[in-house]
Amino acid sequence: MKRRQFIQAAGLGVAGAAIAAPAIAQSSPEVKWRMPASWPKSLDTIYGGGVETMCKAVSDATDGKFQIQPFAAGEIVPGLAIVDAVQNGTVEIGHTASYYYFGKDPTFGFGTSVPFGPNARINQAWWTEGGGSDVLNEFYKKYNIRGILAGNTGCQMGGWFRKEINTVDDLKGVKMRIGGWAGKIMQKLGAVPQQIAGGDIYPALEKGTIDAAEWIGPYDDEKLGFYKVAPHYYAPGWWEGGSMLFAFVNLDKWNALPKHYQSVLEQAGHFANTTMMARYDKLNPQALRRLIAGGTKLHVFSTAIMDASYKATMELHAETAAGNESFKKVNESLMAFTKNTYQWHRLAENTYDQFMMRAMSS
């Protein structure tokens, strides 16, 4: 190449770079959002592992151009009003449990967990590969929000009770803090469900406003101090076999984001999801040992209670599906996927786990 041609070509390259740079900058704008959560800062599993992890991942992936500031429950939005704040644009995004909003429509229950729903692996397999994200985000559109998977607690515990619960009759009249759709089942069994945000549960239990409370599992429950006022700790939390948590995004704000920012949000949510589950699997066994050593009385719900709860759940789901097309559509999708996948888990996962549990206990 002649010297003159080289200089011209080089000059064109410089000019091309000068033109391209603003285009790149425009496609990566500076975005600042606020994300309130339903959780207090003291819970380093949900708030730390979920909310803070997601916010940091978004900032890291965009060199700080896309920043989301996290807020604990009550700082700018009440813990049980996240969907309302996101829906009406008060905030751009919020971290919460979908089932807190079942009062708007019972279909909200499926986004987190329904009684006798699947375990954590099957739940998120349904969400990511089994059509769950499609049917639920179709439903969430009605509320001007989009759901992004951003956490999972694994199977939860059955809660803390002031007295032993051995039969279905023992549940009658018990005032219990229990979230979402599960409260309807407890009501069918004679209990009196109460929906109370995480940070408000202990005072209610201590004052006797409620007789029992469920939250998540040993680590978080220990932090919240329930063992101090209710000594009987039950398993399993049949209403939360593998609870998914969500970052709900205002739909207009979501649609206005560049595509790669949307992708960053989705991937940051998945990272928070993995982090949260790993954190619980590490911390729950340690906390359970401490609780038992400190005098907590560990129980398993009786077969009679489990059978009655399952029967009441199936009846309520059938009744609700008969009059709610959205509920019916999501329920059929989840249950079909769950039944098929549990057949596989029963053969491989369960038989292996049962052997390992026996081997490790000897």
Secondary structure, DSSP 8 states (H G I E B T S, - for coil): --HHHHHHHHHHHHHHHHHHHHHHHHHS--EEEEEEBSS-TT-IIIIIIIIIHHHHHHHHHTTTSEEEEEE-TTTSS-TT-HHHHHHTTSSSEEEE-GGGGTTT-GGGGGGT--TT---HHHHHHHHHHSSHHHHHHHHHGGGTEEEEEEEE--S---EEESS---SGGGGTT-EEE--TTHHHHHHHTT-EEE---GGGHHHHHHHTS-SEE--S-HHHHHHHTGGGT--EEEE--TT-SS-EEEEEEEHHHHHHS-HHHHHHHHHHHHHHHHHHHHHHHHHHHHHHHHHHHTT-EEEE--HHHHHHHHHHHHHHHHHHHHH-HHHHHHHHHHHHHHHHHHHHHHHTHHHHHHHHHHHHH-
